[in-house]
Amino acid sequence: MADERSLRHAILGFGMDTITLAGPLEAKLEAMRDAGFSQVMLKANDLVGHPQGWQAAAKLVRESGLRGTGFQVLRDFEGLSGHLHQYKVDIAKAMLEMCAALGCDVLLACSSVSTHASQDFDDLARDLRKLAMLAVPHGIRIAYEGLSWGRTINEFTTAWDVVCRADCPNLGVGIDSFHILAAKTELAHIDELDPAKIFLVQLSDFMWQEARTFEERIATARTFRVFPGEGVHTAQIVELVSRLDALGYAGDYSFEVFNDDYVQMPLPMVAQRARRSALWLAQAVLRRSDPLPNQLRLRTRP
C-alpha cells in the first residue's frame, strides 16, 4: 500500500472548488488540506462574503498552504456595448484585483448568456482581447469557457474559435467536462486545441445520460454534479482526460462539483470523496503510479 506522502504527490495536479463545500472559508481550506489537496479553486463570494473583508480572506488563502488554482467567475463580459460594456469593464477590474490578491494567475470567464450581447465572433474576440489586456499588469491569464447554455458560445470548439481570433498570449480556453457532456461535443475535437492555450480544466459528472434542454442543463449544473467516477459518464471522463494528457496538457484539474446534497454533509466526508476521485484519475487514468486496490473502477457505459 502506498504511503500518505506518495498519495499526496499523486494528486498534486488536482484540486477542489470551494463551491462543493458548506461552511466558512477557513473550514473549507482545512478540509481540503487534510484530504491531501495542495490547491483550491476560489470564487468571488469566498472573499467578499468574509466577515473581515475580502483582503483578510485573500490573506487567509495565501497563508493556508494551498495554492490558488484560479478565480471564478466573470460572467457576460463579451459582446456588450455602451454603458453595459463599461459596467462589465468595471466588474472585470474588481475581479482582477481580487484574483491578484489571492496570488492566482487564472481568471475564469464564461461565455455570455445575455440577449443584449452581439453574436458576431469578431465582436466577442475584440472584447476578450480587451479583457486579456486588462489582465496583463496583474500577470493573470484569462480562461474562456463555453457554457453549454451560452447564447452564442456553448461549446469549447466555438470558444476556441473566438480565442484564436483574439490572438492574445494570456487568453486561452477553460475546459469543463460538464458542459462538454451536456452539449454532447465530440471529444475528438480536443485534439485540435493547443495544449499551451488550455489554462484550466474543471471536471465533474452527473447522474443521468443527458440534459435535454438549457433549463435542465442549468438545474443539473448548479445542483447535482458529482465527482468523476461517481456518475454515468465515466467512460467519457476517462477519454477526455486521456486525450488531454496525450495532447500534452500538463496543467491543473479542478473538481467543479455543485451538489445540493454535498453541502449538507460534513466537510471531511465530501473532501474524501474528492480525494478518491483524484487518486483514481491520477493512478488508473493518468498512470502516475500503480492503482490502489478497492478504489474507483472504470464502469462500462450503460
DOBAMI-122060 format. One record per residue (C-alpha): residue number from 1; residue in three letters; chain; x, y, z. Coordinates in pm, whole numbers, plus 50000, padded with zeros to 5 digits. Each point is the difference from the previous one (the first is absolute). Layout:
<rs>
@nr=NUM&rest=ALA&kette=A&u=X&v=Y&w=Z .
...
</rs>
This chain:
<rs>
@nr=1&rest=MET&kette=A&u=50000&v=50000&w=50000 .
@nr=2&rest=ALA&kette=A&u=50135&v=50342&w=49908 .
@nr=3&rest=ASP&kette=A&u=50079&v=50233&w=50288 .
@nr=4&rest=GLU&kette=A&u=49827&v=50332&w=50056 .
@nr=5&rest=ARG&kette=A&u=50287&v=50203&w=49860 .
@nr=6&rest=SER&kette=A&u=49989&v=49818&w=49666 .
@nr=7&rest=LEU&kette=A&u=49622&v=50032&w=49984 .
@nr=8&rest=ARG&kette=A&u=50021&v=50376&w=50053 .
@nr=9&rest=HIS&kette=A&u=50264&v=50017&w=49730 .
@nr=10&rest=ALA&kette=A&u=49774&v=49808&w=49759 .
@nr=11&rest=ILE&kette=A&u=49722&v=50257&w=50029 .
@nr=12&rest=LEU&kette=A&u=50218&v=50311&w=49980 .
@nr=13&rest=GLY&kette=A&u=49836&v=50107&w=49675 .
@nr=14&rest=PHE&kette=A&u=49647&v=49971&w=50142 .
@nr=15&rest=GLY&kette=A&u=49801&v=50240&w=50215 .
@nr=16&rest=MET&kette=A&u=49652&v=50071&w=50128 .
@nr=17&rest=ASP&kette=A&u=49767&v=50295&w=49945 .
@nr=18&rest=THR&kette=A&u=49871&v=50174&w=50310 .
@nr=19&rest=ILE&kette=A&u=49647&v=49982&w=49856 .
@nr=20&rest=THR&kette=A&u=49986&v=49629&w=50089 .
@nr=21&rest=LEU&kette=A&u=50025&v=50053&w=50374 .
@nr=22&rest=ALA&kette=A&u=49779&v=50172&w=50256 .
@nr=23&rest=GLY&kette=A&u=50120&v=50222&w=50281 .
@nr=24&rest=PRO&kette=A&u=50249&v=50281&w=50043 .
@nr=25&rest=LEU&kette=A&u=50307&v=50038&w=49781 .
@nr=26&rest=GLU&kette=A&u=50236&v=49896&w=50281 .
@nr=27&rest=ALA&kette=A&u=49821&v=49667&w=50044 .
@nr=28&rest=LYS&kette=A&u=49998&v=49932&w=49626 .
@nr=29&rest=LEU&kette=A&u=50374&v=50059&w=49969 .
@nr=30&rest=GLU&kette=A&u=50069&v=49777&w=50300 .
@nr=31&rest=ALA&kette=A&u=49789&v=49713&w=49861 .
@nr=32&rest=MET&kette=A&u=50174&v=50016&w=49663 .
@nr=33&rest=ARG&kette=A&u=50345&v=50011&w=50157 .
@nr=34&rest=ASP&kette=A&u=49920&v=49710&w=50236 .
@nr=35&rest=ALA&kette=A&u=49883&v=49792&w=49702 .
@nr=36&rest=GLY&kette=A&u=50339&v=50045&w=49837 .
@nr=37&rest=PHE&kette=A&u=49926&v=50271&w=49746 .
@nr=38&rest=SER&kette=A&u=50253&v=50274&w=49938 .
@nr=39&rest=GLN&kette=A&u=49787&v=50241&w=49798 .
@nr=40&rest=VAL&kette=A&u=49657&v=50163&w=50003 .
@nr=41&rest=MET&kette=A&u=49776&v=50165&w=49740 .
@nr=42&rest=LEU&kette=A&u=49842&v=50310&w=50152 .
@nr=43&rest=LYS&kette=A&u=49691&v=50204&w=49923 .
@nr=44&rest=ALA&kette=A&u=49934&v=50369&w=50050 .
@nr=45&rest=ASN&kette=A&u=49760&v=49966&w=50293 .
@nr=46&rest=ASP&kette=A&u=50265&v=49804&w=50192 .
@nr=47&rest=LEU&kette=A&u=50166&v=50338&w=50033 .
@nr=48&rest=VAL&kette=A&u=49723&v=50258&w=50002 .
@nr=49&rest=GLY&kette=A&u=49789&v=49793&w=50242 .
@nr=50&rest=HIS&kette=A&u=50276&v=49966&w=50258 .
@nr=51&rest=PRO&kette=A&u=49916&v=50166&w=50334 .
@nr=52&rest=GLN&kette=A&u=50334&v=50184&w=50012 .
@nr=53&rest=GLY&kette=A&u=49985&v=50115&w=49638 .
@nr=54&rest=TRP&kette=A&u=50145&v=49877&w=49675 .
@nr=55&rest=GLN&kette=A&u=50362&v=50097&w=50072 .
@nr=56&rest=ALA&kette=A&u=49991&v=49794&w=50320 .
@nr=57&rest=ALA&kette=A&u=49858&v=49706&w=49807 .
@nr=58&rest=ALA&kette=A&u=50273&v=50028&w=49738 .
@nr=59&rest=LYS&kette=A&u=50264&v=50004&w=50275 .
@nr=60&rest=LEU&kette=A&u=49841&v=49692&w=50154 .
@nr=61&rest=VAL&kette=A&u=50026&v=49812&w=49670 .
@nr=62&rest=ARG&kette=A&u=50361&v=50106&w=49945 .
@nr=63&rest=GLU&kette=A&u=50093&v=49878&w=50347 .
@nr=64&rest=SER&kette=A&u=49805&v=49673&w=49975 .
@nr=65&rest=GLY&kette=A&u=50271&v=49807&w=49818 .
@nr=66&rest=LEU&kette=A&u=49763&v=49941&w=49708 .
@nr=67&rest=ARG&kette=A&u=50083&v=50142&w=49659 .
@nr=68&rest=GLY&kette=A&u=49720&v=50183&w=49822 .
@nr=69&rest=THR&kette=A&u=49911&v=49806&w=49684 .
@nr=70&rest=GLY&kette=A&u=49801&v=50296&w=49872 .
@nr=71&rest=PHE&kette=A&u=49721&v=50247&w=50071 .
@nr=72&rest=GLN&kette=A&u=49642&v=49991&w=49870 .
@nr=73&rest=VAL&kette=A&u=49792&v=50119&w=49836 .
@nr=74&rest=LEU&kette=A&u=49962&v=50303&w=49771 .
@nr=75&rest=ARG&kette=A&u=49665&v=49969&w=49823 .
@nr=76&rest=ASP&kette=A&u=49848&v=50163&w=49691 .
@nr=77&rest=PHE&kette=A&u=50301&v=50216&w=49923 .
@nr=78&rest=GLU&kette=A&u=50031&v=49975&w=49624 .
@nr=79&rest=GLY&kette=A&u=49783&v=50147&w=49726 .
@nr=80&rest=LEU&kette=A&u=49848&v=50291&w=50188 .
@nr=81&rest=SER&kette=A&u=50015&v=50368&w=49902 .
@nr=82&rest=GLY&kette=A&u=49963&v=50345&w=50150 .
@nr=83&rest=HIS&kette=A&u=49918&v=50025&w=50369 .
@nr=84&rest=LEU&kette=A&u=49959&v=49621&w=50032 .
@nr=85&rest=HIS&kette=A&u=50351&v=49942&w=49873 .
@nr=86&rest=GLN&kette=A&u=50148&v=50258&w=50237 .
@nr=87&rest=TYR&kette=A&u=49809&v=49849&w=50291 .
@nr=88&rest=LYS&kette=A&u=50155&v=49659&w=49926 .
@nr=89&rest=VAL&kette=A&u=50346&v=50152&w=49963 .
@nr=90&rest=ASP&kette=A&u=49967&v=50138&w=50353 .
@nr=91&rest=ILE&kette=A&u=49893&v=49657&w=50129 .
@nr=92&rest=ALA&kette=A&u=50293&v=49837&w=49821 .
@nr=93&rest=LYS&kette=A&u=50249&v=50242&w=50155 .
@nr=94&rest=ALA&kette=A&u=49870&v=49921&w=50349 .
@nr=95&rest=MET&kette=A&u=50022&v=49625&w=49938 .
@nr=96&rest=LEU&kette=A&u=50352&v=50029&w=49862 .
@nr=97&rest=GLU&kette=A&u=50105&v=50190&w=50313 .
@nr=98&rest=MET&kette=A&u=49862&v=49725&w=50224 .
@nr=99&rest=CYS&kette=A&u=50151&v=49727&w=49784 .
@nr=100&rest=ALA&kette=A&u=50342&v=50164&w=50027 .
@nr=101&rest=ALA&kette=A&u=49965&v=50043&w=50378 .
@nr=102&rest=LEU&kette=A&u=49943&v=49625&w=50029 .
@nr=103&rest=GLY&kette=A&u=50315&v=49926&w=49806 .
@nr=104&rest=CYS&kette=A&u=49796&v=49824&w=49731 .
@nr=105&rest=ASP&kette=A&u=50118&v=50034&w=49642 .
@nr=106&rest=VAL&kette=A&u=49678&v=49883&w=49829 .
@nr=107&rest=LEU&kette=A&u=49665&v=50182&w=49984 .
@nr=108&rest=LEU&kette=A&u=49712&v=49795&w=49859 .
@nr=109&rest=ALA&kette=A&u=49762&v=50182&w=49764 .
@nr=110&rest=CYS&kette=A&u=49699&v=49808&w=49873 .
@nr=111&rest=SER&kette=A&u=49815&v=50064&w=49677 .
@nr=112&rest=SER&kette=A&u=49715&v=50248&w=49998 .
@nr=113&rest=VAL&kette=A&u=49635&v=49909&w=50032 .
@nr=114&rest=SER&kette=A&u=49886&v=50361&w=49955 .
@nr=115&rest=THR&kette=A&u=49746&v=50080&w=49730 .
@nr=116&rest=HIS&kette=A&u=50155&v=50350&w=49993 .
@nr=117&rest=ALA&kette=A&u=50334&v=49867&w=49876 .
@nr=118&rest=SER&kette=A&u=50119&v=49989&w=49642 .
@nr=119&rest=GLN&kette=A&u=50017&v=49658&w=49837 .
@nr=120&rest=ASP&kette=A&u=50278&v=50102&w=49763 .
@nr=121&rest=PHE&kette=A&u=50314&v=49799&w=50074 .
@nr=122&rest=ASP&kette=A&u=50228&v=50292&w=49915 .
@nr=123&rest=ASP&kette=A&u=49818&v=50220&w=50255 .
@nr=124&rest=LEU&kette=A&u=50038&v=49730&w=50264 .
@nr=125&rest=ALA&kette=A&u=50369&v=49960&w=49916 .
@nr=126&rest=ARG&kette=A&u=50054&v=50377&w=50023 .
@nr=127&rest=ASP&kette=A&u=49857&v=50014&w=50351 .
@nr=128&rest=LEU&kette=A&u=50192&v=49695&w=50120 .
@nr=129&rest=ARG&kette=A&u=50317&v=50158&w=49863 .
@nr=130&rest=LYS&kette=A&u=49922&v=50308&w=50210 .
@nr=131&rest=LEU&kette=A&u=49943&v=49784&w=50308 .
@nr=132&rest=ALA&kette=A&u=50332&v=49825&w=49943 .
@nr=133&rest=MET&kette=A&u=50177&v=50334&w=49972 .
@nr=134&rest=LEU&kette=A&u=49845&v=50113&w=50330 .
@nr=135&rest=ALA&kette=A&u=50142&v=49686&w=50157 .
@nr=136&rest=VAL&kette=A&u=50358&v=50049&w=49875 .
@nr=137&rest=PRO&kette=A&u=50118&v=50240&w=50276 .
@nr=138&rest=HIS&kette=A&u=49884&v=49746&w=50261 .
@nr=139&rest=GLY&kette=A&u=50177&v=49706&w=49834 .
@nr=140&rest=ILE&kette=A&u=49664&v=49825&w=49962 .
@nr=141&rest=ARG&kette=A&u=49885&v=49769&w=49722 .
@nr=142&rest=ILE&kette=A&u=49635&v=49990&w=49885 .
@nr=143&rest=ALA&kette=A&u=49843&v=49658&w=49957 .
@nr=144&rest=TYR&kette=A&u=49692&v=50035&w=49775 .
@nr=145&rest=GLU&kette=A&u=49743&v=49726&w=50050 .
@nr=146&rest=GLY&kette=A&u=49704&v=49916&w=49778 .
@nr=147&rest=LEU&kette=A&u=49690&v=49950&w=50217 .
@nr=148&rest=SER&kette=A&u=49778&v=49727&w=49857 .
@nr=149&rest=TRP&kette=A&u=49708&v=50245&w=50024 .
@nr=150&rest=GLY&kette=A&u=50192&v=50298&w=49862 .
@nr=151&rest=ARG&kette=A&u=49808&v=50209&w=49749 .
@nr=152&rest=THR&kette=A&u=50266&v=49998&w=49728 .
@nr=153&rest=ILE&kette=A&u=50296&v=49806&w=50139 .
@nr=154&rest=ASN&kette=A&u=49881&v=49674&w=50157 .
@nr=155&rest=GLU&kette=A&u=50276&v=49753&w=49916 .
@nr=156&rest=PHE&kette=A&u=50376&v=50004&w=50053 .
@nr=157&rest=THR&kette=A&u=50045&v=49982&w=49621 .
@nr=158&rest=THR&kette=A&u=49842&v=50340&w=49942 .
@nr=159&rest=ALA&kette=A&u=50170&v=50143&w=50309 .
@nr=160&rest=TRP&kette=A&u=50330&v=49891&w=49841 .
@nr=161&rest=ASP&kette=A&u=49902&v=50174&w=49675 .
@nr=162&rest=VAL&kette=A&u=49946&v=50330&w=50183 .
@nr=163&rest=VAL&kette=A&u=50324&v=49962&w=50198 .
@nr=164&rest=CYS&kette=A&u=50192&v=49943&w=49676 .
@nr=165&rest=ARG&kette=A&u=49843&v=50312&w=49847 .
@nr=166&rest=ALA&kette=A&u=50098&v=50207&w=50303 .
@nr=167&rest=ASP&kette=A&u=50360&v=49873&w=49976 .
@nr=168&rest=CYS&kette=A&u=50132&v=50105&w=50342 .
@nr=169&rest=PRO&kette=A&u=50277&v=49811&w=50184 .
@nr=170&rest=ASN&kette=A&u=49815&v=50013&w=50333 .
@nr=171&rest=LEU&kette=A&u=49658&v=49900&w=49858 .
@nr=172&rest=GLY&kette=A&u=49921&v=49632&w=49978 .
@nr=173&rest=VAL&kette=A&u=49717&v=49755&w=50057 .
@nr=174&rest=GLY&kette=A&u=49854&v=49842&w=50309 .
@nr=175&rest=ILE&kette=A&u=49878&v=49643&w=49954 .
@nr=176&rest=ASP&kette=A&u=49706&v=49882&w=50212 .
@nr=177&rest=SER&kette=A&u=49899&v=49635&w=49965 .
@nr=178&rest=PHE&kette=A&u=49641&v=50070&w=50110 .
@nr=179&rest=HIS&kette=A&u=49939&v=50239&w=49712 .
@nr=180&rest=ILE&kette=A&u=50163&v=49763&w=49753 .
@nr=181&rest=LEU&kette=A&u=49780&v=49712&w=50117 .
@nr=182&rest=ALA&kette=A&u=49685&v=50214&w=50011 .
@nr=183&rest=ALA&kette=A&u=50057&v=50142&w=49651 .
@nr=184&rest=LYS&kette=A&u=50110&v=49659&w=49867 .
@nr=185&rest=THR&kette=A&u=50308&v=50153&w=49837 .
@nr=186&rest=GLU&kette=A&u=50216&v=49745&w=49822 .
@nr=187&rest=LEU&kette=A&u=50305&v=49934&w=50216 .
@nr=188&rest=ALA&kette=A&u=50216&v=49956&w=49689 .
@nr=189&rest=HIS&kette=A&u=49996&v=50380&w=49967 .
@nr=190&rest=ILE&kette=A&u=50230&v=50016&w=50304 .
@nr=191&rest=ASP&kette=A&u=50279&v=49896&w=49763 .
@nr=192&rest=GLU&kette=A&u=49958&v=50329&w=49809 .
@nr=193&rest=LEU&kette=A&u=50098&v=50214&w=50300 .
@nr=194&rest=ASP&kette=A&u=50341&v=50140&w=50084 .
@nr=195&rest=PRO&kette=A&u=50087&v=49856&w=50343 .
@nr=196&rest=ALA&kette=A&u=50189&v=50319&w=50088 .
@nr=197&rest=LYS&kette=A&u=49673&v=50193&w=49963 .
@nr=198&rest=ILE&kette=A&u=49798&v=49778&w=50234 .
@nr=199&rest=PHE&kette=A&u=50020&v=50199&w=50323 .
@nr=200&rest=LEU&kette=A&u=49765&v=49797&w=50221 .
@nr=201&rest=VAL&kette=A&u=49815&v=49667&w=49998 .
@nr=202&rest=GLN&kette=A&u=49700&v=49956&w=50229 .
@nr=203&rest=LEU&kette=A&u=49861&v=49650&w=50049 .
@nr=204&rest=SER&kette=A&u=49664&v=49868&w=50116 .
@nr=205&rest=ASP&kette=A&u=49735&v=49750&w=49896 .
@nr=206&rest=PHE&kette=A&u=49625&v=49963&w=50051 .
@nr=207&rest=MET&kette=A&u=49752&v=49721&w=50059 .
@nr=208&rest=TRP&kette=A&u=49792&v=49985&w=49681 .
@nr=209&rest=GLN&kette=A&u=50100&v=49941&w=49643 .
@nr=210&rest=GLU&kette=A&u=49897&v=50338&w=49863 .
@nr=211&rest=ALA&kette=A&u=49860&v=50341&w=50088 .
@nr=212&rest=ARG&kette=A&u=49772&v=50067&w=49706 .
@nr=213&rest=THR&kette=A&u=49921&v=50368&w=50043 .
@nr=214&rest=PHE&kette=A&u=50195&v=50308&w=50107 .
@nr=215&rest=GLU&kette=A&u=49778&v=50017&w=50308 .
@nr=216&rest=GLU&kette=A&u=50082&v=49641&w=50097 .
@nr=217&rest=ARG&kette=A&u=50370&v=50061&w=49940 .
@nr=218&rest=ILE&kette=A&u=49996&v=50305&w=50228 .
@nr=219&rest=ALA&kette=A&u=49812&v=49819&w=50277 .
@nr=220&rest=THR&kette=A&u=50231&v=49698&w=49984 .
@nr=221&rest=ALA&kette=A&u=50314&v=50211&w=49979 .
@nr=222&rest=ARG&kette=A&u=49909&v=50206&w=50305 .
@nr=223&rest=THR&kette=A&u=49856&v=49732&w=50229 .
@nr=224&rest=PHE&kette=A&u=50096&v=49643&w=49910 .
@nr=225&rest=ARG&kette=A&u=50347&v=49952&w=49859 .
@nr=226&rest=VAL&kette=A&u=50210&v=49719&w=50148 .
@nr=227&rest=PHE&kette=A&u=50370&v=49917&w=50005 .
@nr=228&rest=PRO&kette=A&u=50158&v=49817&w=49706 .
@nr=229&rest=GLY&kette=A&u=49942&v=49627&w=50045 .
@nr=230&rest=GLU&kette=A&u=49670&v=50052&w=50186 .
@nr=231&rest=GLY&kette=A&u=49777&v=50075&w=49701 .
@nr=232&rest=VAL&kette=A&u=49888&v=49821&w=49685 .
@nr=233&rest=HIS&kette=A&u=50253&v=50155&w=49759 .
@nr=234&rest=THR&kette=A&u=50313&v=49838&w=50140 .
@nr=235&rest=ALA&kette=A&u=50117&v=49873&w=49661 .
@nr=236&rest=GLN&kette=A&u=49976&v=50350&w=49850 .
@nr=237&rest=ILE&kette=A&u=50186&v=50154&w=50297 .
@nr=238&rest=VAL&kette=A&u=50278&v=49745&w=49951 .
@nr=239&rest=GLU&kette=A&u=50015&v=50079&w=49629 .
@nr=240&rest=LEU&kette=A&u=50005&v=50375&w=50064 .
@nr=241&rest=VAL&kette=A&u=50284&v=49984&w=50253 .
@nr=242&rest=SER&kette=A&u=50191&v=49750&w=49786 .
@nr=243&rest=ARG&kette=A&u=49971&v=50220&w=49691 .
@nr=244&rest=LEU&kette=A&u=50116&v=50307&w=50195 .
@nr=245&rest=ASP&kette=A&u=50295&v=49806&w=50134 .
@nr=246&rest=ALA&kette=A&u=50093&v=49866&w=49654 .
@nr=247&rest=LEU&kette=A&u=49970&v=50353&w=49861 .
@nr=248&rest=GLY&kette=A&u=50264&v=50115&w=50248 .
@nr=249&rest=TYR&kette=A&u=49783&v=50184&w=50253 .
@nr=250&rest=ALA&kette=A&u=50195&v=50020&w=50325 .
@nr=251&rest=GLY&kette=A&u=49791&v=50254&w=50189 .
@nr=252&rest=ASP&kette=A&u=49756&v=49976&w=50289 .
@nr=253&rest=TYR&kette=A&u=49681&v=49800&w=50037 .
@nr=254&rest=SER&kette=A&u=49739&v=50139&w=50238 .
@nr=255&rest=PHE&kette=A&u=49679&v=49830&w=50113 .
@nr=256&rest=GLU&kette=A&u=49716&v=50244&w=49938 .
@nr=257&rest=VAL&kette=A&u=49724&v=49809&w=50173 .
@nr=258&rest=PHE&kette=A&u=49683&v=50190&w=50085 .
@nr=259&rest=ASN&kette=A&u=49789&v=49759&w=50204 .
@nr=260&rest=ASP&kette=A&u=49717&v=50086&w=50237 .
@nr=261&rest=ASP&kette=A&u=50052&v=49675&w=50192 .
@nr=262&rest=TYR&kette=A&u=50373&v=50053&w=50053 .
@nr=263&rest=VAL&kette=A&u=49945&v=50339&w=50164 .
@nr=264&rest=GLN&kette=A&u=49789&v=49820&w=50262 .
@nr=265&rest=MET&kette=A&u=50278&v=49754&w=50084 .
@nr=266&rest=PRO&kette=A&u=50298&v=50040&w=50237 .
@nr=267&rest=LEU&kette=A&u=50288&v=50158&w=49814 .
@nr=268&rest=PRO&kette=A&u=50252&v=49718&w=50059 .
@nr=269&rest=MET&kette=A&u=49763&v=49744&w=49847 .
@nr=270&rest=VAL&kette=A&u=49961&v=50202&w=49681 .
@nr=271&rest=ALA&kette=A&u=50372&v=50074&w=49979 .
@nr=272&rest=GLN&kette=A&u=50073&v=49627&w=50030 .
@nr=273&rest=ARG&kette=A&u=49768&v=49931&w=49706 .
@nr=274&rest=ALA&kette=A&u=50198&v=50253&w=49800 .
@nr=275&rest=ARG&kette=A&u=50326&v=49835&w=50111 .
@nr=276&rest=ARG&kette=A&u=49881&v=49657&w=49879 .
@nr=277&rest=SER&kette=A&u=49909&v=50151&w=49664 .
@nr=278&rest=ALA&kette=A&u=50337&v=50174&w=49968 .
@nr=279&rest=LEU&kette=A&u=50191&v=49683&w=50090 .
@nr=280&rest=TRP&kette=A&u=49803&v=49799&w=49747 .
@nr=281&rest=LEU&kette=A&u=50068&v=50249&w=49722 .
@nr=282&rest=ALA&kette=A&u=50366&v=50041&w=50093 .
@nr=283&rest=GLN&kette=A&u=50077&v=49632&w=50038 .
@nr=284&rest=ALA&kette=A&u=49760&v=49807&w=49777 .
@nr=285&rest=VAL&kette=A&u=49959&v=50255&w=49717 .
@nr=286&rest=LEU&kette=A&u=50315&v=50213&w=49993 .
@nr=287&rest=ARG&kette=A&u=50212&v=49711&w=50134 .
@nr=288&rest=ARG&kette=A&u=50197&v=50217&w=50239 .
@nr=289&rest=SER&kette=A&u=50050&v=49694&w=50221 .
@nr=290&rest=ASP&kette=A&u=49849&v=49656&w=50042 .
@nr=291&rest=PRO&kette=A&u=49620&v=50007&w=50059 .
@nr=292&rest=LEU&kette=A&u=49893&v=49938&w=50357 .
@nr=293&rest=PRO&kette=A&u=49791&v=49692&w=50073 .
@nr=294&rest=ASN&kette=A&u=49632&v=50052&w=50083 .
@nr=295&rest=GLN&kette=A&u=49990&v=50347&w=49845 .
@nr=296&rest=LEU&kette=A&u=49769&v=50125&w=49726 .
@nr=297&rest=ARG&kette=A&u=49992&v=49781&w=49691 .
@nr=298&rest=LEU&kette=A&u=49912&v=50087&w=49644 .
@nr=299&rest=ARG&kette=A&u=49637&v=49917&w=49941 .
@nr=300&rest=THR&kette=A&u=49866&v=49890&w=49668 .
@nr=301&rest=ARG&kette=A&u=49765&v=50234&w=49827 .
@nr=302&rest=PRO&kette=A&u=49635&v=49909&w=50073 .
</rs>
